[in-house]
């Protein structure tokens, strides 16, 4: 773990304690949107592989996992276009409203039986997410001044909103889908998205100030305070067509490097919604206290741990920053990959238990999700925060789209990898994931001093106690 010798910047001043109220509006909006998304995701592969006489499509596991991977991949591709359009034309707030509306339509279309409605629904969800996802994340970063040490903590709090919605969605949408019918579950996801949209429309003007209100620079733009961008003097004019400075080029290079390692994490992590869901459905003993735990409920384990552990990580980063022992951003991501790898070691134990045709104990899967969650808290909110800090203001949403583009590649690979489970067997697949993610984490930690230097971080501003 990196300490002060490789820390991202020295501590030089303090700011007031606490977070802007707008953070909690973005938290609530993202919570409802993620409730709708993860509710739909918890049901998706079960719906596609479900028996036709129970309303499913009865497609093969390989087909379902490939469609699942393609869908979740495209969800992370469209933010590249959505971020660009918001930066140049719409502004982040209008993009969030448009994206939320399109996704609400998509979820309600999922409640309509038939393949035509199914693929139309996926299209609306993919396009809507492209407008929503990068822009709401960018607005979180826009609430904080340059070098503010609260930023990583803010993204952790925001990430709790994501995961509070993700925790509730399998319990609501999953239960309705498994017990009453698939389309009840999908319809409830649409209601969740509608509530998120109404919350944002009602409160954004009061709580967000000017953040995300207008498109990023069209024509001339004043640079931010010294220490950001290329360190020119405050008030100096820069056009959106200005050449990238050496500092900006280095920082963009860091974003692309971190995005590359992000692929390894999510290609493994996203087995949760595909292969691990099907594995839990068929090979895990789900009996508990005289009842059979619905398969979709296991999708609530990861977000439950995030809601419980998120505040601790938010405080941890600030405490370590005060002590000048905070790991660098690349080191945090590397640690996250190592923790993810250990989670799949537990899945090796589960697959050993089922090798002779038996069923695995639930604690293997619960333990795997625990380590996946701790790894996620080291990587995902920190990565979002890094992009908001490193991207030039005129490319803020576009670079958030690039970050999410790495998840496009990862999710496509996740579906492809999962589809090989019938051919290779779960043990071989899990063992491969363990080796690859551990190697990626070790390499990133080794490279972290070099990458950190290229970040050219301004002084860290630590909140008062």
C-alpha positions in Angstrom: 0.0 0.0 0.0 1.4 3.4 -0.9 2.1 5.9 1.8 3.3 9.4 2.0 6.2 8.8 -0.3 3.8 8.1 -3.2 0.9 10.1 -2.1 -0.9 12.1 -4.7 -0.2 15.6 -3.2 0.7 17.3 0.1 -1.9 18.5 2.5 -1.8 22.3 2.5 -5.1 23.8 3.8 -8.5 23.0 5.2 -12.1 23.6 4.2 -15.4 23.4 6.0 -16.7 20.0 7.1 -19.7 18.3 5.4 -21.0 18.1 1.9 -23.2 20.3 -0.3 -26.9 19.6 -0.2 -26.9 19.0 -3.9 -24.9 15.8 -3.3 -27.9 14.2 -1.5 -30.2 15.1 -4.4 -27.9 13.4 -6.8 -27.7 10.5 -4.3 -31.5 10.1 -4.3 -31.8 10.4 -8.1 -29.2 7.8 -8.7 -30.7 5.6 -6.0 -34.0 5.4 -7.8 -32.4 5.0 -11.2 -30.2 2.2 -10.0 -33.2 0.5 -8.3 -34.8 0.3 -11.7 -31.7 -0.8 -13.5 -30.6 -3.5 -11.0 -34.2 -4.7 -10.6 -34.4 -5.4 -14.3 -30.8 -6.9 -14.3 -31.6 -9.3 -11.5 -34.4 -10.8 -13.6 -32.9 -10.6 -17.1 -31.0 -13.9 -17.4 -33.7 -15.8 -15.4 -36.4 -14.4 -17.7 -34.5 -15.3 -20.9 -33.8 -18.9 -19.7 -37.2 -19.3 -18.0 -39.7 -21.9 -19.1 -42.0 -20.7 -21.9 -45.1 -21.8 -20.0 -44.1 -19.4 -17.2 -43.7 -16.5 -19.5 -39.9 -16.9 -20.2 -38.2 -17.2 -23.6 -36.6 -20.6 -22.7 -33.3 -19.6 -24.5 -30.1 -21.5 -23.7 -27.7 -20.3 -21.0 -25.1 -19.4 -23.6 -27.5 -17.3 -25.6 -28.9 -15.6 -22.5 -25.4 -14.8 -21.2 -24.3 -13.4 -24.6 -27.4 -11.2 -24.8 -26.9 -10.1 -21.2 -23.3 -9.3 -21.9 -24.1 -7.3 -25.0 -26.9 -5.4 -23.3 -24.8 -4.4 -20.3 -21.8 -3.6 -22.5 -23.9 -1.2 -24.7 -25.2 0.4 -21.5 -21.6 1.6 -21.0 -20.9 2.4 -24.6 -23.6 5.1 -25.2 -22.3 7.3 -22.3 -19.5 8.3 -24.7 -22.0 9.9 -27.0 -24.3 11.1 -24.2 -21.3 12.8 -22.5 -20.3 14.5 -25.7 -23.8 15.8 -26.5 -24.2 17.1 -22.9 -20.8 18.9 -23.0 -21.5 20.6 -26.3 -25.3 21.1 -26.6 -27.6 20.0 -23.7 -25.8 20.6 -20.5 -25.7 17.8 -17.9 -29.0 18.5 -16.2 -31.1 18.3 -19.4 -29.2 15.2 -20.4 -30.1 13.5 -17.1 -33.8 14.3 -17.5 -33.8 13.1 -21.1 -32.0 9.9 -20.1 -34.3 9.2 -17.2 -37.4 9.6 -19.4 -36.1 7.2 -22.0 -35.2 4.6 -19.4 -38.6 4.9 -17.8 -40.2 4.0 -21.2 -37.8 1.1 -21.6 -38.6 -0.4 -18.3 -42.4 -0.2 -19.0 -41.8 -1.8 -22.4 -40.1 -4.7 -20.6 -43.5 -5.3 -19.0 -45.0 -6.0 -22.4 -44.8 -9.7 -23.5 -43.0 -10.7 -26.7 -39.6 -10.5 -28.3 -40.3 -7.2 -30.2 -41.2 -5.3 -27.0 -38.2 -7.0 -25.3 -35.6 -5.8 -27.8 -37.3 -2.3 -28.1 -37.1 -2.0 -24.3 -33.4 -2.8 -24.3 -32.8 -0.2 -26.9 -34.6 2.6 -24.9 -32.6 1.5 -21.8 -29.3 1.6 -23.6 -29.8 5.0 -25.1 -31.3 6.5 -22.0 -28.5 5.3 -19.8 -26.1 7.0 -22.3 -27.5 10.4 -21.4 -28.1 9.7 -17.7 -25.0 7.9 -16.4 -22.0 10.1 -17.3 -23.7 13.4 -16.6 -25.0 12.7 -13.1 -21.6 11.4 -12.1 -19.9 14.5 -13.6 -22.2 16.8 -11.6 -21.0 15.2 -8.3 -17.5 16.3 -9.1 -18.7 19.7 -10.1 -19.9 20.4 -6.5 -16.4 20.5 -5.2 -13.5 23.0 -5.7 -10.1 21.9 -7.0 -8.0 19.7 -4.7 -10.9 19.2 -2.2 -10.1 16.0 -0.2 -13.9 15.5 0.3 -14.3 14.5 -3.3 -13.4 10.8 -2.9 -15.6 10.7 0.1 -18.4 12.4 -1.8 -18.2 9.8 -4.6 -18.3 7.0 -1.9 -21.5 8.6 -0.5 -22.9 8.9 -4.0 -21.9 5.3 -4.6 -24.0 4.4 -1.6 -27.0 5.9 -3.3 -26.3 3.6 -6.3 -26.1 0.6 -4.0 -29.1 1.4 -1.8 -31.2 1.3 -4.9 -29.4 -1.9 -6.0 -30.1 -3.5 -2.6 -33.8 -2.7 -2.7 -34.4 -3.6 -6.3 -34.0 -7.5 -6.1 -36.1 -7.5 -3.0 -38.9 -5.5 -4.8 -38.5 -6.1 -8.5 -37.0 -9.6 -8.1 -39.7 -10.8 -5.7 -42.5 -9.5 -7.9 -40.9 -11.0 -11.0 -40.2 -14.5 -9.5 -43.5 -14.8 -7.5 -46.1 -12.9 -9.5 -44.7 -12.9 -13.0 -41.7 -11.4 -14.9 -43.6 -8.4 -16.2 -44.7 -7.3 -12.7 -41.0 -7.1 -11.8 -40.1 -5.2 -14.9 -43.1 -2.8 -14.5 -42.0 -2.0 -10.9 -38.6 -1.0 -12.2 -40.3 1.6 -14.4 -42.1 3.0 -11.4 -38.7 3.4 -9.6 -37.2 5.3 -12.6 -40.2 7.6 -12.7 -39.8 8.4 -9.0 -36.1 9.2 -9.5 -37.0 11.5 -12.4 -39.7 13.4 -10.4 -37.3 13.9 -7.5 -34.7 15.5 -9.7 -37.1 17.7 -11.5 -38.6 18.9 -8.2 -35.4 19.9 -6.5 -32.5 20.4 -9.0 -33.0 24.2 -9.3 -33.0 24.7 -5.5 -30.0 22.4 -4.6 -27.6 22.3 -7.5 -26.9 26.0 -8.2 -25.2 26.4 -11.5 -23.7 22.9 -11.6 -24.6 21.2 -14.9 -27.0 23.9 -15.9 -25.4 24.9 -19.2 -23.2 23.0 -21.7 -19.4 23.0 -21.0 -17.5 25.6 -23.0 -18.8 26.8 -26.3 -16.5 29.4 -27.6 -14.4 30.9 -24.8 -14.0 29.5 -21.4 -12.2 30.8 -18.3 -9.8 28.4 -16.7 -10.2 27.3 -13.2 -8.0 28.1 -10.2 -4.2 27.5 -10.3 -3.4 23.9 -9.8 -6.0 22.6 -12.2 -5.7 22.0 -16.0 -2.5 23.4 -17.3 -1.8 25.8 -14.3 -2.4 29.0 -16.3 -3.4 32.0 -14.3 -7.1 32.3 -13.2 -9.3 34.1 -15.6 -7.2 33.4 -18.7 -9.4 32.5 -21.6 -9.2 29.2 -23.3 -11.3 28.0 -26.3 -12.7 24.5 -26.6 -10.5 24.1 -29.7 -7.3 25.0 -27.8 -4.5 22.5 -27.9 -4.0 20.2 -25.0 -1.3 21.3 -22.7 1.5 18.8 -21.5 -0.2 18.5 -18.1 -3.6 17.8 -19.7 -2.1 15.2 -22.0 -0.5 13.4 -19.0 -3.8 13.5 -17.1 -5.7 12.1 -20.1 -3.1 9.4 -20.4 -3.7 8.5 -16.8 -7.5 8.2 -17.4 -6.9 5.8 -20.3 -4.4 3.8 -18.2 -6.8 3.4 -15.3 -9.7 2.7 -17.7 -7.6 -0.2 -19.1 -7.2 -1.8 -15.7 -10.9 -1.1 -14.9 -11.7 -3.6 -17.7 -10.1 -6.5 -15.8 -12.1 -5.7 -12.7 -15.6 -5.4 -14.2 -15.1 -8.3 -16.7 -14.8 -10.5 -13.5 -17.2 -8.6 -11.2 -20.1 -8.7 -13.7 -20.2 -12.4 -13.5 -22.5 -11.6 -10.6 -25.5 -10.8 -12.9 -24.9 -13.6 -15.3 -22.9 -16.8 -14.5 -23.0 -16.4 -10.7 -26.8 -15.8 -10.8 -27.3 -19.0 -12.9 -24.8 -20.9 -10.6 -26.7 -19.7 -7.5 -30.0 -20.7 -9.0 -29.0 -24.3 -9.8 -26.0 -25.3 -7.7 -26.3 -23.5 -4.3 -28.4 -24.7 -1.4 -30.7 -21.8 -0.8 -32.6 -23.2 2.1 -32.6 -20.9 5.1 -34.8 -20.9 8.2 -37.3 -23.1 6.6 -37.6 -21.1 3.3 -35.9 -21.1 -0.1 -34.2 -17.8 -0.6 -35.2 -16.4 -4.1 -32.2 -16.3 -6.5 -32.7 -12.6 -7.2 -32.2 -11.8 -3.5 -28.5 -12.7 -3.8 -28.1 -9.6 -6.0 -28.8 -7.6 -2.9 -25.8 -8.9 -1.0 -23.2 -6.7 -2.8 -25.1 -3.4 -2.4 -26.0 -4.3 1.2 -22.3 -4.6 2.0 -21.6 -1.3 0.2 -24.3 0.6 2.1 -22.8 -0.8 5.4 -19.2 -0.3 4.5 -19.4 2.8 2.3 -19.4 5.4 5.2 -16.4 3.6 6.7 -14.4 3.9 3.5 -15.5 7.6 3.1 -14.0 8.3 6.5 -11.0 6.1 5.9 -9.7 8.1 2.9 -10.0 11.4 4.7 -8.3 10.1 7.9 -5.5 8.6 5.8 -5.1 11.9 3.9 -4.8 13.8 7.2 -2.1 11.4 8.3 -0.4 11.6 4.9 -0.7 7.8 4.5 -3.5 7.7 1.9 -2.8 5.2 -1.0 -2.5 6.8 -4.4 -5.5 6.4 -6.7 -3.7 3.8 -8.9 -2.8 1.8 -5.7 -6.4 1.9 -4.5 -7.5 0.4 -7.8 -4.8 -2.3 -7.7 -5.8 -3.2 -4.2 -9.4 -3.5 -5.4 -8.3 -6.0 -8.1 -6.5 -8.2 -5.5 -9.6 -8.2 -3.2 -11.8 -9.2 -6.2 -9.4 -12.0 -7.0 -9.7 -13.4 -3.5 -13.5 -13.4 -3.7 -13.2 -15.8 -6.7 -11.0 -18.0 -4.6 -14.1 -18.6 -2.5 -16.0 -19.5 -5.7 -13.4 -22.2 -6.3 -14.4 -23.6 -2.9 -18.0 -23.6 -4.0 -17.3 -25.3 -7.3 -15.3 -28.0 -5.5 -18.2 -28.7 -3.2 -20.5 -29.1 -6.2 -18.0 -31.2 -8.3 -19.7 -34.5 -7.2 -23.2 -33.3 -8.0 -24.0 -31.8 -4.6 -25.0 -28.3 -3.8 -22.7 -25.6 -2.4 -23.2 -23.8 0.9 -24.5 -20.3 0.7 -21.5 -18.9 2.7 -19.2 -19.4 -0.3 -21.3 -17.1 -2.4 -21.9 -14.6 0.4 -18.2 -14.5 1.2 -17.3 -14.0 -2.5 -19.7 -11.0 -2.7 -18.1 -9.5 0.5 -14.6 -9.5 -1.0 -16.0 -8.3 -4.3 -17.7 -5.4 -2.5 -14.6 -4.3 -0.6 -12.6 -4.4 -3.8 -15.3 -2.4 -5.5 -15.2 0.3 -2.8 -11.4 0.6 -3.4 -11.9 0.9 -7.2 -15.2 2.3 -8.5 -16.0 5.5 -6.5 -12.2 6.3 -6.5 -12.1 5.9 -10.3 -15.1 8.1 -10.8 -13.5 10.7 -8.6 -10.2 10.5 -10.5 -11.9 11.2 -13.8 -13.7 14.2 -12.4 -10.4 15.6 -11.1 -8.2 14.8 -14.1 -10.4 15.5 -17.1 -10.1 19.1 -18.6 -13.3 21.0 -17.9 -14.2 21.2 -21.6 -14.1 17.4 -21.9 -15.5 16.5 -18.5 -18.6 14.5 -19.5 -16.8 13.1 -22.5 -14.0 11.7 -20.4 -16.6 10.3 -18.0 -18.0 8.5 -21.0 -14.5 7.2 -21.8 -14.3 5.8 -18.3 -17.6 4.1 -18.7 -16.5 2.9 -22.2 -14.0 0.6 -20.4 -17.1 -0.9 -18.7 -18.6 -1.5 -22.1 -15.6 -3.7 -23.0 -15.7 -5.3 -19.6 -19.4 -6.2 -19.7 -19.1 -7.6 -23.2 -16.2 -9.8 -22.1 -18.2 -10.8 -18.9 -21.0 -12.2 -21.0 -18.5 -13.9 -23.4 -16.5 -15.4 -20.5 -19.7 -16.6 -18.8 -20.9 -18.3 -21.9 -17.9 -20.7 -21.8 -18.9 -22.1 -18.4 -20.7 -25.1 -19.9 -17.7 -26.0 -22.1 -14.9 -25.4 -19.5 -16.7 -25.9 -16.2 -17.1 -23.4 -13.4 -13.9 -24.4 -11.6 -11.6 -23.8 -14.5 -13.4 -20.5 -15.3 -13.2 -19.2 -11.7 -9.5 -20.3 -11.5 -8.7 -18.3 -14.6 -10.4 -15.2 -13.3 -8.4 -15.5 -10.0 -5.1 -15.6 -11.8 -5.8 -12.8 -14.3 -7.3 -10.3 -11.8 -4.5 -10.9 -9.3 -1.9 -10.4 -11.9 -3.6 -7.1 -13.1 -3.8 -5.8 -9.5 -0.1 -6.6 -8.9 1.0 -4.8 -12.1 -1.1 -1.7 -11.3 0.3 -1.4 -7.8 3.9 -1.7 -9.2 3.1 1.0 -11.7 1.3 3.3 -9.3 4.3 5.7 -8.5 4.8 6.3 -12.2 1.1 6.8 -12.9 0.7 9.1 -9.8 3.4 11.4 -11.0 1.6 11.8 -14.3 -1.5 13.0 -12.5 0.1 16.4 -11.6 -2.3 16.7 -8.6 -2.9 20.1 -6.9 -2.5 20.3 -3.1 -5.0 18.2 -1.2 -7.5 20.2 0.8 -8.5 18.4 4.0 -11.8 19.1 5.8 -11.6 20.3 9.4 -12.5 17.9 12.1 
